Amino acid sequence: MLLCGIIDELNDTARLETPTASPVLSFFFCQATDMRINHATAVLRGLIYLLVKQRLALVSHLREKYEHAGKRLFEDVNAWAALSDILTNMLFDPAMGPTYLMIDVLDECTGNLLQLLDLIVCTSASHVKWIVSSRNWPQIEDQLRTTGHSCSLELNAKSVSAAVNIYIRRKVL
C-alpha cells in the first residue's frame, strides 16, 4: 500500500512540475506464490513494458533483440541476459530523462534475486532512481547498501505509520 501511495504521489508531482516532459515511472509488484511474477525476468518484463508504453521511442531497444530472437527472447534461458541488456540500454538512452523504477516486495522475488540486485546497483544513476520495498533481509540490505541510499521502515516506524494514515485518509475522504 505504501508503494501505491508513492506511485500516486510521483505521478501527481510529475504532472504538476513538468507537464510536457514528465519523468518516467515504471513499477512491478512481486508475489512469491505466483510463479508468473516471482522471478527477476518477470520483473524486467514488467518494467520494460511500462517504460515502452510511456516512451514509445524506447521500443527500438526491444525491437533490435526481438528481430534476432523472436518470441524466445522473453521465454528461454537467455531471457534474463537479453532483458537486462534491453532495460540497461533503455535507461541510458540519451533521450531518457528522470526515471523512477519501483519494485514492491523484492524479497518475494525467488528467482535470480542476486542478479536483479546487481542490476539495480549497476543502473542506479543521477537520472535513474530505484525504489524498492522488502523485508529486512541481510542479503538484500547488504547489496543495496552499496548504492548509499536506503531507509529501514522498521527504524522509522512512526514516520511510516503517519504516512500510511495520511494515505488512508486521503483515499477514504
Helices and strands as residue ranges (DSSP letters): H 2-17, E 24-29, H 40-54, G 56-58, H 59-69, G 70-74, H 79-91, E 99-104, G 106-108, H 113-123, E 128-132, H 138-145, H 157-172
